[in-house]
Amino acid sequence: MYLIRRNSDSCAIGGFGFFGPPDDTGQVEFGYGLVASVRGAGLATEAVRRALEVAAEYGALSAAADTDIHNQPSQRVLEKAGLLEKSHDETTIYFSRPLI
């Protein structure tokens, strides 16, 4: 898990984590969150993009995440980071993207 800090004052504002190493297909799964007061400033998108760059540098071939079907801001974060919707059910949307 990585702590996301604001540069201006080094306050902890969120977190990002991989749910383990890449699986047998080279895919990593991840999750993230920010405190409400800093949402909407592009920080989650920046964190996701950078973390996926690092994952690719260490050999991951693809990345996956999911979000609540009603969480449109999180859906936009994933889309801005290049992930595409692969499937959904009544509560969750599943996203993924290649890293190579």
Stockholm file with secondary structure:
# STOCKHOLM 1.0

chainA/1-100         MYLIRRNSDSCAIGGFGFFGPPDDTGQVEFGYGLVASVRGAGLATEAVRRALEVAAEYGALSAAADTDIHNQPSQRVLEKAGLLEKSHDETTIYFSRPLI
#=GR chainA/1-100 SS CEEEECTTTCCEEEEEEESSSCCTTSEEEEEEEECGGGTTSSHHHHHHHHHHHHHHHTTCCEEEEEEETTCHHHHHHHHHTTCEEEEECSSEEEEEEECC
#=GC SS_cons         CEEEECTTTCCEEEEEEESSSCCTTSEEEEEEEECGGGTTSSHHHHHHHHHHHHHHHTTCCEEEEEEETTCHHHHHHHHHTTCEEEEECSSEEEEEEECC
//
